[in-house]
Amino acid sequence: MSDHDVPAADDPITLSPAVEELLADPATPADVFSAAVAFLVELRENPFPHLSLPVPGRPGMHSAPLHRDVGLVEYAVNESTDPPLIYVSRILRAD
């Protein structure tokens, strides 16, 4: 494991094991991988990217479509911290 594989202690974004596995799997289609990474970049700028919506009945949970309509991301935001802590729980692929 290289230093690049270890998340920074102060990184506000945490990925679930399922999301980490999806991003590390060489069988993940390139369009899904690039859309997921683009979404993570957006999260660094704003915990509520364009088209993000709260998930009804699940406080703190949000969902947002991935670019190019390749899937949907579900994630939780803890707004009581500065910066907000974000847990990306799953990516649902459209295929």
N, C-alpha and C positions, 0 to 999 in steps of 0.2 A: 504494500500500500504506500503510495506516495503522499507527500504533504498536500497535494491538490485534492486527494480523496477525503481528507478530513475536513468537516465543516468548521467554519470559524465559530468560536464560542459566542460571539456577539451577533451572529447571523440571525435576523428576525424570521427567516423562513425555514421551516422544518418539513421534510418530505416523509410521508409514511413509507414503510418498507415496500408496499405494493407499487408506489410511484417510483421509488428508487429502482426497483426491479425492472419496471417498464422502461425507464430511461437507460438502464444498463444493458438491456437485452438487444443483441445485434439483430434479432428478428423484428424489432419494432420498426414499422415503416418510417422512412425518412420524413414524410410529411407530418406524421403524428409526433415524432421526436422534435422536429423544428417548431411545430405549433406549441408544444408543451414548453419548450425552452423560451419561446417568445412570450408566453404567458408568465413564466417565472420572472422574466426581465420586467414585464409590466407591473408585477406585484411589488418589485423593489421600488418602483416609482410611486405606486398608489395601491393600497390594499383593496381598493374597490375599483378595478379596471372597468373600462367601457363595457356595457352589457352585463355586468355582474349584478346578480339579484340575491336577496336574502332567501334562504330556504324556509318556507312556512313551517312553523312548529318546532324549529330547531334553532334556538337563539345562538347567535354568533356564526352560524353556518351560512355560506354563500355558494352560489354556483355561477359559472360563466362558460360561454362557449369558447372552444379553441378556434384559432384562426383557421380559415378555409373550411369551417364546419366539419372538422375531422373528429370532433368529440366534445365532451363536456368535462369541466374540472369542478370538483367539490372541495371546498376548503373552509377552515375556521379562522376567525380573526378575533384576537383578544385585544380590544381597543383600550383596555385599562393600563397598558404599558406604553412607553415611548422609546423607540418606535413600536407600533403594534406588532404583536407576535402572530405569525401566520403558520398554520399547519395545513399542508396540502394533503388531503386524505385520500383522494382517488381521482383517476382520470378514466372516464368512460369513453371508449372508442366508438365511433359511429359504425365501424365495420362489424 
